[in-house]
């Protein structure tokens, strides 16, 4: 694989946090390369969706139905609040060991 050397500027606090949390064997180069790959994939998918939309545009009715479906799906991903009390209960009495 061909490589290119870059000179970049990064936020110092963010870099220190990465160094603190990452494994000793993880290089900044590898982290940036992976982030670039994710961004490239994201941009390629956006371009694909735009091309699909250009070739076969969605109707306003279809777009509205899609938005409603997306909102319904998205709301089902949000966990409902727990019905259990957040109060700490007293621990139950300890049992004596069985003979």
C-alpha positions as CSV (number, residue, x, y, z in Angstrom):
1,X,0.0,0.0,0.0
2,X,1.4,3.4,-0.9
3,X,1.5,5.9,1.9
4,X,1.7,9.7,2.1
5,X,3.2,11.6,5.0
6,X,1.0,14.4,6.4
7,X,1.5,17.2,8.7
8,X,-1.6,17.9,10.7
9,X,-2.8,20.0,13.6
10,X,-4.9,18.4,16.3
11,X,-6.5,19.5,19.6
12,X,-3.9,18.9,22.3
13,X,-6.4,17.7,24.9
14,X,-8.0,15.3,22.5
15,X,-4.6,13.9,21.6
16,X,-3.6,13.4,25.2
17,X,-6.9,11.7,25.9
18,X,-6.3,9.3,23.0
19,X,-2.8,8.5,24.2
20,X,-4.2,7.9,27.7
21,X,-7.0,5.6,26.7
22,X,-5.5,3.7,23.8
23,X,-3.4,0.6,24.0
24,X,0.4,1.2,23.9
25,X,0.5,-0.5,20.5
26,X,-2.0,1.8,18.8
27,X,-0.4,4.5,16.7
28,X,-1.8,7.9,15.9
29,X,-1.2,7.1,12.2
30,X,-3.4,4.0,12.4
31,X,-6.2,5.9,14.2
32,X,-6.2,8.7,11.6
33,X,-6.1,6.1,8.7
34,X,-9.1,4.3,10.2
35,X,-11.0,7.6,10.6
36,X,-10.2,8.6,7.0
37,X,-11.5,5.2,5.8
38,X,-14.8,5.6,7.8
39,X,-15.2,9.2,6.3
40,X,-14.5,7.9,2.8
41,X,-17.1,5.2,3.2
42,X,-19.6,7.7,4.5
43,X,-19.0,10.0,1.6
44,X,-19.3,7.1,-0.9
45,X,-22.6,6.1,0.6
46,X,-23.9,9.7,0.4
47,X,-22.8,9.9,-3.3
48,X,-24.6,6.5,-4.0
49,X,-27.8,7.7,-2.3
50,X,-27.7,11.0,-4.3
51,X,-27.2,9.1,-7.5
52,X,-30.1,6.8,-6.7
53,X,-32.3,9.8,-6.0
54,X,-31.2,11.5,-9.2
55,X,-32.1,8.4,-11.3
56,X,-35.3,7.6,-9.5
57,X,-36.6,10.6,-7.4
58,X,-38.9,9.8,-4.6
59,X,-42.4,11.4,-4.6
60,X,-43.4,13.8,-1.9
61,X,-45.9,11.3,-0.6
62,X,-43.2,8.6,-0.5
63,X,-40.8,11.0,1.3
64,X,-43.5,11.8,3.9
65,X,-44.3,8.1,4.5
66,X,-40.6,7.4,4.8
67,X,-40.2,10.2,7.4
68,X,-43.1,8.9,9.4
69,X,-41.7,5.4,9.3
70,X,-38.2,6.6,10.3
71,X,-39.6,8.6,13.3
72,X,-41.6,5.5,14.4
73,X,-38.5,3.3,14.2
74,X,-36.3,5.8,15.9
75,X,-38.7,6.2,18.8
76,X,-38.8,2.5,19.3
77,X,-35.0,2.4,19.8
78,X,-35.3,4.8,22.8
79,X,-35.6,2.7,26.0
80,X,-38.6,3.4,28.2
81,X,-37.8,4.8,31.6
82,X,-37.5,2.1,34.2
83,X,-40.6,1.4,36.3
84,X,-38.4,0.5,39.3
85,X,-37.8,2.9,42.1
86,X,-34.4,4.5,42.1
87,X,-34.4,4.5,45.9
88,X,-31.9,2.2,47.6
89,X,-33.6,-0.5,49.5
90,X,-32.3,-1.9,52.7
91,X,-30.4,-5.2,52.2
92,X,-32.2,-8.3,53.2
93,X,-31.3,-10.0,56.4
94,X,-28.3,-12.3,56.1
95,X,-28.9,-16.0,56.4
96,X,-27.0,-18.2,58.7
97,X,-24.9,-20.9,57.0
98,X,-26.6,-24.3,56.7
99,X,-25.2,-26.9,59.0
